[in-house]
Amino acid sequence: MKRQTPPINGNGTYSYNNGDKYFGEWKNGKHNGYGTYTTAKGHKYVGEWKDHEMHGHSTLIFASGSKYVGKFRSGLPNGEGSFTHANGDKYVGELRDGKLNGQGTYFYASRCKYVGEWKNDKWHGQGTFTYADGRSQEGTWKNGKFQYARNSVFPGKSPQ
């Protein structure tokens, strides 16, 4: 049986030995342009490629049901995007090198939310966490931990 080789240039489909499959544009034997890559584990990437890496505006759907829609650079989420988790949590904002970095809002399935700055997937900088019952903590966060308040609101309770 003759071994399948990937297309050099143009459009084509290639099935990898591990069960992964790519259909889309090729240039110099690499994924370039628009294409769809499906893994044997059930993940699916639909979007732009540059020199065999995910690059540009695209959608990545995980086998778990989680989904990322946004920009990629050098194979990782970078720039503006939204990440919807299978459990109902959702993040909308900036990412850098695949991590939540910059300004963003995280909506928890429990109806809580955090709006503010992020660093390496943690609340970091100025931000506001709002509980499902309306209470909120506004202030400075460091590595995911509250440091000090700029303003806290506890509906139905008098300030102390």
URQUI-V68583 format. One record per residue. PHI is phi in degrees with one decimal (NA if undefined). OMEGA is omega in degrees with one decimal (* if undefined). D_CENTER is the distance of its C-alpha to the mean C-alpha in Angstrom with 1 decimal. Layout:
phi=<PHI & PHI>
omega=<OMEGA & OMEGA>
d_center=<D_CENTER & D_CENTER>
This chain:
phi=<NA & -77.2 & -73.6 & -72.7 & -116.0 & -69.0 & -61.6 & -81.6 & -140.3 & 102.4 & -99.8 & -178.0 & -119.8 & -138.8 & -105.4 & -84.6 & -59.9 & -82.8 & 99.4 & -70.4 & -144.2 & -124.1 & -129.5 & 161.9 & -85.9 & -127.2 & -145.9 & 54.4 & 76.5 & -122.7 & -63.2 & -148.4 & 99.8 & -101.9 & -167.4 & -122.8 & -119.7 & -118.5 & -91.6 & -63.6 & -83.2 & 101.5 & -80.7 & -141.7 & -114.4 & -126.4 & 159.5 & -89.6 & -130.9 & -142.4 & 50.0 & 76.7 & -120.6 & -62.3 & -159.9 & 110.2 & -78.6 & -157.3 & -127.2 & -121.5 & -111.4 & -89.8 & -58.7 & -70.4 & 104.8 & -69.2 & -147.6 & -116.4 & -126.5 & 163.2 & -92.6 & -122.6 & -144.4 & 52.9 & 86.0 & -127.6 & -59.6 & -148.4 & 99.3 & -77.9 & -170.8 & -131.8 & -123.7 & -108.4 & -88.0 & -61.1 & -81.8 & 102.3 & -66.7 & -146.7 & -116.2 & -130.5 & 160.1 & -91.9 & -132.9 & -141.3 & 52.9 & 82.1 & -119.7 & -69.7 & -146.9 & 102.1 & -85.2 & -171.1 & -123.7 & -115.2 & -99.6 & -90.2 & -60.0 & -76.9 & 79.7 & -85.9 & -154.4 & -122.2 & -123.0 & 159.1 & -90.7 & -129.7 & -147.0 & 50.8 & 71.1 & -126.0 & -62.4 & -157.9 & 110.5 & -77.9 & -170.7 & -129.4 & -105.1 & -115.6 & -78.4 & -60.2 & -86.2 & 100.3 & -62.7 & -147.3 & -126.5 & -117.5 & 165.2 & -106.3 & -119.6 & -138.6 & 49.7 & 85.6 & -115.6 & -70.3 & -99.8 & -156.9 & -87.4 & -99.9 & -165.7 & -130.4 & -124.7 & -125.4 & -53.1 & 83.8 & -123.5 & -82.1 & -62.6 & -109.2>
omega=<-178.4 & 178.7 & 179.5 & 175.2 & 179.8 & 177.2 & 177.4 & -179.4 & 178.0 & 179.4 & 178.4 & -179.8 & 176.1 & 176.3 & -178.4 & -179.0 & -178.6 & 179.1 & 176.1 & -178.0 & 176.7 & 173.2 & 179.1 & -176.4 & 179.6 & 172.6 & -178.1 & 176.5 & -179.5 & 174.0 & 177.9 & -177.1 & -175.9 & 178.8 & 179.4 & 178.9 & 179.5 & 179.3 & 177.1 & 179.8 & 175.9 & 175.2 & -179.0 & 177.8 & 178.9 & 179.6 & -172.2 & 179.8 & 173.9 & 179.7 & 174.0 & 178.4 & 174.4 & -174.0 & -179.0 & -178.4 & -173.2 & 177.1 & 176.3 & -179.9 & -178.8 & 179.2 & -179.9 & -176.1 & 175.3 & -174.3 & 173.5 & 175.7 & -179.3 & -175.6 & 175.5 & 171.1 & 179.6 & 174.3 & -178.4 & 173.8 & -180.0 & -179.7 & -179.2 & 177.8 & 175.3 & -178.7 & 178.8 & -178.4 & -179.7 & -179.2 & 178.8 & 174.8 & 179.1 & 175.2 & 175.3 & -179.8 & -174.5 & 175.6 & 175.2 & 180.0 & 175.5 & -179.0 & 176.4 & -178.3 & -179.3 & -179.5 & 177.6 & 177.9 & 178.3 & 178.2 & 179.2 & 178.2 & 179.3 & 178.8 & 171.1 & 174.2 & 174.8 & 177.4 & 179.0 & -175.0 & -179.0 & 172.7 & 179.1 & 176.4 & -180.0 & 173.9 & -175.5 & -176.9 & -179.5 & 179.0 & 179.0 & 173.8 & 179.8 & 178.7 & -179.5 & -179.0 & 177.0 & 176.2 & 178.8 & 174.6 & 178.9 & 179.9 & -176.3 & -180.0 & 176.7 & -179.5 & 176.2 & -178.2 & 179.6 & -178.0 & 177.6 & -172.9 & 166.4 & -179.9 & 174.1 & -178.7 & 177.6 & -176.2 & 177.1 & 179.8 & 178.0 & 178.8 & -179.0 & *>
d_center=<40.7 & 39.2 & 35.8 & 33.2 & 32.0 & 29.0 & 30.0 & 30.7 & 30.1 & 29.4 & 27.6 & 27.7 & 26.5 & 26.3 & 26.2 & 25.6 & 27.8 & 25.1 & 24.5 & 21.4 & 22.1 & 21.2 & 22.7 & 22.6 & 23.9 & 25.3 & 26.9 & 29.0 & 27.8 & 24.1 & 21.2 & 21.4 & 20.7 & 19.3 & 18.8 & 17.6 & 17.0 & 17.6 & 17.9 & 20.8 & 18.6 & 17.3 & 13.8 & 13.7 & 12.3 & 13.9 & 14.2 & 15.5 & 16.7 & 18.7 & 21.0 & 19.5 & 15.9 & 12.8 & 13.3 & 13.1 & 11.7 & 10.6 & 9.3 & 8.3 & 10.1 & 10.8 & 14.5 & 14.0 & 13.0 & 9.4 & 7.5 & 4.5 & 6.8 & 7.3 & 8.7 & 9.1 & 12.0 & 14.0 & 11.8 & 8.6 & 5.7 & 8.3 & 9.6 & 8.9 & 6.2 & 5.8 & 4.4 & 7.9 & 9.5 & 12.8 & 14.7 & 14.1 & 12.0 & 9.6 & 7.8 & 8.6 & 9.1 & 8.9 & 7.0 & 9.5 & 9.9 & 6.6 & 7.5 & 7.8 & 10.8 & 13.0 & 13.6 & 11.5 & 12.5 & 11.7 & 13.8 & 15.1 & 16.9 & 20.0 & 20.1 & 19.5 & 17.1 & 16.3 & 16.4 & 16.6 & 15.7 & 13.4 & 14.0 & 12.5 & 10.7 & 14.0 & 15.8 & 17.9 & 20.2 & 21.3 & 19.9 & 21.1 & 20.5 & 22.1 & 23.5 & 24.0 & 27.7 & 27.2 & 27.9 & 25.7 & 25.5 & 25.0 & 25.3 & 24.0 & 21.6 & 21.5 & 19.3 & 18.4 & 22.1 & 24.1 & 26.7 & 28.8 & 29.1 & 29.4 & 29.9 & 29.8 & 30.6 & 32.1 & 33.5 & 36.9 & 37.7 & 39.7 & 38.5 & 40.1>
